[in-house]
């Protein structure tokens, strides 16, 4: 019940007992004189001659005999008088001695106060609480506050001196920190309110204007990095100052002043600073500057948001350029590698400079997601990149390296909205790799499949896994075939068949060409063997996908082994019996589709160094009137000659259209299935909700187009899976 | 003639002519904040420092007999008072040396419901029936009866009584050991009564808590008092106009902070017991049978002015109608309320469920009722402390312990009639008896030596 208590009423007085034993009326006065003298002696550092016991007893007696009020009043006025003297001696202290003097006197006063309180302890315990007075120690502090700190001659001088010293220290001078600490501690001891009102508030105001000026100056002449360095140093200086000689409670306040003046007020100007702002730091990988910016901006409201927004827009902009620049789309592998590099670069920045801040990671991810999907060829390119890596790129790489690369690819894959398109391409590329035996590592292939499976589930990879199974069974079947039929086959050509399950592979039905009779025999033998062991199956030859190794002897007797496609093999075998054939003849004999045939002849006759055929007339392109001859003069340094077909690495425009068409076609049943699933559980739903639900369900694979969803709904209504509600046309009902 | 080594740390005290020798360490045990501690402090012994090797000697002009007891207290922590020393003398001396708190701490131990002893019976001198007894946090207490609250310190010496216009007192509460809140009835035709804070030490009125309605100060009759840990004071109020409900004041400013008007069907203004529940930040308001026809308990949430939980025995089936809930106490875990009826059955209400009935506990029939018919009976009361449950029935207090509230002790003190109120606080239990206003003080003896 002190200080801030409710207003008290003290309108009656304890009346003295009428029958009190009369003391010598001079007694109280005399006792008080003794005590007063003692108080003076204590202030004069002359206490050694005093008897504590005697003084204590005197004070006790005064309280006991109801002179408590006199004692208390006497103490108050004596101490006040002493403090007024002290105040004068502090006032006359010159310049730098002022604080010293103040501090010394404060120490003296504290010590004296303790001793006075010792003497008056009994009064403090009994008289003070029962008469609602301020306890002695607090009284001493209050009087010091009122007569010293708030004395007009000292008050503003003290503040000015303190602020001046702090300013000097900010300008690089060395000041007496120990003295500062004592003075601020004194202000704290006098109560938090004294410290705050008489020092902290003006200190913060002066600091604010100091830093506002300094930041103006810095921002005129410094680049962003230097400015941040200076701000950081100032911030650390202030924290250091608080820890050395200010109250710990001031730290948050002064740092917020520095943050506001140095950072918050110039935030936008800083990040956008020409040639040194955030974007330049990102471009030049200035980890230290970025980390500094992050740590400083984190302290102010919306600081990180500012960085994040600018970084996002920068990423989107550069990313957009990256994926839409036709120049950069020429090489898919290079394209994806560039994306990966970009990602690595920013991952590292976030890791090193931004403390792995989740919000920044999210911003990076969303930016990538945004611009990767700007180019609808991204799925194809990513698949091509994997294809490239799995064909040759990973040769010699350790298992961990492979994992790292695949993980990075998966990360890009996650950004893709059209995951089904990726699947389509991946299947094609995988098929090619498997059938041509170009896969570098089976483990790497399987690892990739596992990653896709964890990402998208079993459905996504079941067909891909089926392809692997086919490869394995084919191997077993061929072994068995040769084990059982080797005597029957004799010395004929060796046949290696891959039996592909229809549906698992991206095969196009394609009329088989006419195989040379030697091959046909063994093919038929295999067919009868296979159908004999697996009844009820159908075998179709995919002659457009096979390869062959054939031995050829040229004019001067040199022998070469030619590695060619099945089509090329068929063509070349024709030249066993004749030296020259027209295009029409070849087409007629082999029945190879015209476009394939042209490509195949082109690679046999028009590629330098691999021209085992000679064409007349000589030209780059194949026309239907050309005649082809066996090239007697063919030479090559290599024994084994690989004659590639002119294969399109990247899909050509029409092919791309076709793939897209197929993807669209494949999406239809998936959308329908999703609609039916949703309607089955919800029974009745309006159009917009269906669209939203379907989008949600299929998000993992692709982003369905609302127009397509609408078409599918209409189709389902036609097929009587759904019907429109009779009253509300926006509602659909599920028909079980 | 001591060797310097032996003299170090030794202190010789001449108290009223008798010489005591002890060590500075023993006296330092009194603390810097005591007379002995200050006397030995370096600040007061600067002159003696040079010759510091010898035994320091001090003279103290006090009674040696009492000092012997207090020195023994400092040495052993135990208080052993020879019969020739009076309580008053000892306390006076302890106050001189600044050791009164230590004497009090040595007097009785930490409160244990099953080890209570009757420490004192204090004869009252009230002209009428006592209304309430309240324990102070420091071991003192106050007794309210008629228009006066009598205040006792922990030595059970009576201080100056407290009056609020001499209006009949309904409730009193210790906000802290020096501040007493009093709720007094408004008398017809006189704008007196209300809630006020007094100094428990001097009896001075500190502050009157007002209720303003439409900016007009209204007089009112407060029923029960309570306060929370943030110095909010609550009182059930009945005003002359519409001021029926719970008034709230902020003790630090002294101003009215809130008023919870009673919603229809909730008897708040008549409440005879308020209890602040820290765990749920709610105020339990109980209005019991003798005051109204039906008993009513509710929990108020002041943050959104909401009745968070309520129970009433309105509409209880006729067969149970004769079981009136007469007193209720929220258990310390804040999950249930214990109630008691006129047959001294204990019952429990689950605070986590709204709209549940009382689970009466038949096996907790209290003590064997030894009812002398010429005695006036009192309604039973309940209290909870440190996991134990206390119930007053006639002239006995029963102590229930453990999670199932098994009867473990019964306290029967003065033969002064039924117990009309009791209160636990400051490690003591005070029981106010109906006849002659005697109150019994129960406390726990210090733990045995071995």
Contacts between the chains, C-beta under 8 A, distances in Angstrom:
chain1	res1	chain2	res2	distance
A	1	B	178	6.1
A	1	B	179	5.9
A	1	B	199	7.1
A	1	B	206	6.7
A	4	B	252	5.8
A	5	B	206	6.8
A	5	B	207	7.6
A	5	B	252	7.5
A	5	B	254	7.9
A	6	B	197	6.8
A	6	B	206	5.9
A	6	B	207	3.5
A	6	B	251	7.3
A	6	B	252	7.8
A	6	B	253	7.2
A	6	B	254	3.2
A	7	B	207	6.4
A	7	B	254	6.6
A	8	B	204	7.5
A	8	B	206	5.4
A	8	B	207	7.1
A	9	B	204	7.5
A	9	B	205	5.5
A	9	B	206	7.5
A	9	B	207	7.9
A	10	B	204	6.7
A	47	B	43	7.1
A	47	B	44	7.1
A	47	B	46	6.7
A	48	B	46	4.7
A	48	B	47	3.3
A	49	B	47	7.0
A	50	B	44	7.7
A	52	B	38	6.8
A	52	B	39	5.0
A	52	B	44	4.4
A	53	B	39	6.3
A	53	B	58	6.3
A	53	B	59	6.1
A	53	B	60	5.6
A	53	B	61	7.1
A	56	B	35	5.9
A	56	B	38	7.7
A	56	B	39	7.5
A	57	B	61	5.8
A	60	B	96	6.4
A	111	B	43	6.9
A	114	B	43	6.6
A	115	B	43	5.4
A	115	B	44	7.1
A	118	B	38	3.8
A	118	B	41	7.1
A	118	B	43	7.5
A	118	B	44	7.0
A	121	B	33	7.6
A	121	B	34	7.7
A	121	B	35	6.1
A	121	B	38	6.5
A	121	B	98	6.0
A	122	B	35	7.5
A	122	B	95	7.7
A	122	B	96	6.8
A	122	B	98	7.6
A	125	B	95	7.1
A	125	B	98	6.5
A	126	B	95	7.0
A	129	B	178	6.8
A	129	B	201	5.9
A	130	B	199	7.9
A	130	B	201	5.1
A	130	B	202	5.2
A	131	B	202	7.5
A	132	B	199	7.1
A	132	B	202	7.8
A	132	B	204	7.5
